[in-house]
């Protein structure tokens, strides 16, 4: 669970509160999904969000414990840049980006968030960045060329 949002609707008898939950689901082996659920109580909203997150799961292309290349994801006014790191670096990420990367199974990565820091958009931008990741083999197949050995390696 990344964040719980409380919303108030003003009615004749006072305020009525409802809750929204932003949840990230992952297996720590390269699959991740995000979900958002709304309900009048917190537990049902978390359940709905978890169900939605499991439904939207997709595979992330990893390279060992890090990502294959630098990638930039955008959602709304938020931009997240993910940079591969050497083993032992750990996950250098903010409060909203960290759960996405950890649940995807990435243990060594550097990240930087630009623009708006709203959790919803940061999580969406991180997911957008992870969707753009491609392995060396995929790039070779798409371009129709053979990349030299060591292309794109961290030196």
N, C-alpha and C positions, 0 to 999 in steps of 0.2 A: 504494500500500500504506500503510495507516494504522498497523497494529500486527501483530506476530508474538507469539503466546502459546505458551509452553512448558509442557506438562503432564507430570507424572511419575506413573507407576503403579508401585507397589512390588510386585515379584514375587519368587519364590524366589531367583533369581540376582542380585537387586539392583533397580535402578530402570530402567524402560523409559520413554523419553521420546517424546512425540508433540507435534505442532505444529499450531496453529490460526492462520489468517491472516485479518485483517480488511482488505478491499480496497474502494475506491471507484472506480467507472468512470464517465467522463463524456466528452462530446465538446467541452466548452467553448462549446457553442452552445445550451444549454438542456435537455440530456438528462443524467440521472444515475441511477446505481443502486449498491446496496451488496451485497457478497457476503461470506460467511464459509465457509472451507473448512478441513477438518481432515485430516491425514495423518501418517505416521510420519517424513517428511522435510519440510524447508521448501519446496523448489521445487514438489512436487506440491500442497501445501496452498495455495500462492499461485495455482497454475494453477486449482485447483478454485474458489477464492474469486473469481478474475477471471471465470471462466465463469459463476458464480452472479450476479455483479454485472452482467454484460452481459445476462443473462436478465431481471433485475428492473428494467431501465432504464425511466424514464418522463420525460415532458416537464414542464419547469418553466415557469410563466408569469413572464416577465421584463418589465421596463420599461426598455428601453435597457440600461445597464450595471448596473442595480440591481434591487431587487424592488419590486412595486407598492405594498405596504403593510406595516405592522408585523405580525409573525406570531410565534406561540409554539408550540413543539413539545415534547412530553413523551414520554419512554420510561423506564420504571422509575423510579428516583429522580432522574433527570436532566431538566432543563428548559433549553431553548435559546430565547432571544428574538432575533429578527432584525429590525433596523430599517433602512429604506432610507436611503441617504446620497447627498450631492451628488457629481457626477463629480469625480474626482481624490482622493477620500477614501481609496480602497484598501479592502482586506479587513481589518477589525479583528476578528480571531477567534483562538481558541486553537489548540493543536496538533492536536486531533482534528476541530474544526469547519472549519478553514481549507481542507483538501483538498476537502471536500464542496462548499463554496461556489465555490472556484476551478474545479473540474472541471464545475460546472453552468454556468459562463460568467458568474458574478456577479463584477464587479470593484470595485464600490463598495457596501459594506454594513458596518453595525456589528452586533456580536453580543455577547451576554452569556450565560454558562452558570451556572445555579443548581443546587444540590443536588450529587449525585454527579458526580465527574469521570471516571468509568470510560469509556475510549474507545468501547467497544461501545455503551453507552447514549447517549453524546453524539452519535455518528454517527447512531444510530437517531432521536434527538430532532430532529436537524438535517433528516433526510430527512422526518420527520413534519411539520415546519414548512414545508418546501419544497412538500410535497404540498397544503398548505392555501392556497397562493397563488392568487389569482383576479384576472383582469384587470377593468378597469372595465366592459367589454362583458358579461362573464360575470355580474357582480353585477347589472347592469341587467336582463339576461334572467331571472335567478333571481327577483328581486324584482318584476319587471314594471313598473318605473318608469324614467324617464329622469333620470339624475343630471346636475346642472348642470355646465357646463364648468369645469374646474379643480378638481373635487371629488377630494380625496385627494392633491393635489399638494403637494410639499415647498415651503414658502414661505421 
